[in-house]
């Protein structure tokens, strides 16, 4: 059982009541983090009907409910607490995950994780002013990072300069194993362009 997350008794009671109201045999809750290890990390708690869990999920079998933890989120759920504070309005469920935004990335991490970390921690914040965002779409067998430019980057005439100068240089310098950086976006689509 994972010691990474603490679910207080009051939270367990509250969640068990919520699940009972769903009238679904075997329903549990699933906890996962979207964009873990980035400034945009969000900790989510959702209903999990039988069959909706992932085969790699870690299961916490609590006395009154089952909690599924997303495998990729577990490292980021260290020291996390799910609590329920009752008040006159009924109460509020809170999830505190102090390590959700902390990168669990080091020299031994998979190449994809290290690329994503660089994109989220250093490159995307700089593009956010233009409404742009870069995502890693795939890493080829030749260790070429294939990136997708979203938002304001699409159709922007400066995108080739931005890609070639900034992003590629940063990634290649910081991750020596990379052999190249490619872009999957079709820059002829100017519907979203920041510069019109």
PETAMO-V963496 format. One record per backbone hydrogen bond with DSSP energy under -0.5 kcal/mol. NH is the residue of the N-H (numbers start at 0). CO is the residue of the C=O. E is the energy in kcal/mol with one decimal. If there is no record, write none. Layout:
BEGIN
nh,co,e
NH,CO,E
NH,CO,E
END
This chain:
BEGIN
nh,co,e
5,79,-2.9
6,4,-0.5
7,5,-0.6
7,81,-2.5
11,7,-2.5
12,8,-2.6
13,9,-2.3
14,10,-2.9
15,11,-2.5
16,12,-2.2
17,13,-2.4
18,14,-2.7
19,15,-2.0
20,16,-1.7
21,17,-0.6
21,18,-0.9
22,18,-0.5
22,19,-1.3
23,18,-0.6
24,22,-0.5
26,23,-1.7
27,47,-2.6
28,65,-2.3
29,45,-2.9
30,67,-3.1
31,43,-2.1
33,41,-2.5
35,32,-0.6
36,99,-3.4
37,34,-1.2
40,37,-1.8
41,33,-1.6
43,31,-3.4
43,41,-0.5
45,29,-2.5
47,27,-2.9
51,48,-2.8
56,53,-1.8
57,68,-2.5
59,57,-0.5
59,66,-3.5
60,58,-0.7
61,59,-1.2
61,64,-2.0
66,59,-2.7
67,28,-3.2
68,57,-3.2
68,66,-0.5
69,30,-2.3
69,67,-0.5
72,69,-1.3
73,69,-1.1
73,70,-0.8
75,72,-0.9
76,72,-0.9
76,73,-1.2
77,74,-0.7
78,3,-0.9
79,3,-1.3
79,76,-2.2
80,95,-2.7
81,5,-3.1
82,80,-0.5
82,93,-2.6
84,91,-2.5
85,83,-0.7
89,86,-2.1
91,84,-2.0
93,82,-3.0
93,91,-0.5
95,80,-2.9
95,93,-0.5
96,94,-0.6
98,77,-0.5
99,96,-2.0
101,98,-0.8
104,102,-0.5
108,105,-2.1
113,109,-1.9
114,110,-2.6
115,111,-3.0
116,112,-2.5
117,113,-2.0
118,114,-2.7
119,115,-3.0
120,116,-3.0
121,117,-2.3
122,117,-1.9
123,118,-3.8
125,121,-0.5
125,122,-0.6
126,122,-1.0
126,123,-0.7
127,123,-1.7
129,126,-1.9
130,127,-2.0
131,126,-2.1
132,149,-1.4
134,147,-2.6
136,134,-0.7
136,145,-3.0
137,145,-1.3
139,137,-0.5
139,143,-2.4
142,139,-2.1
144,142,-0.5
144,179,-2.6
145,137,-3.0
145,143,-0.6
146,144,-0.7
146,181,-3.2
147,134,-3.1
149,132,-3.6
149,147,-0.5
151,130,-1.8
152,149,-1.6
153,150,-1.5
155,152,-1.8
158,155,-2.0
161,157,-3.0
162,158,-3.3
163,159,-3.0
164,160,-3.1
165,160,-0.5
165,161,-1.3
166,161,-1.4
167,162,-2.6
168,164,-0.7
169,165,-2.7
170,166,-2.9
171,167,-2.9
172,168,-2.4
173,169,-2.5
174,170,-2.6
175,173,-0.5
177,174,-2.0
178,142,-2.5
179,142,-1.0
181,144,-3.3
183,146,-3.0
184,146,-0.5
186,184,-0.9
188,185,-1.4
189,187,-0.9
192,189,-1.3
193,151,-1.1
195,193,-0.7
END
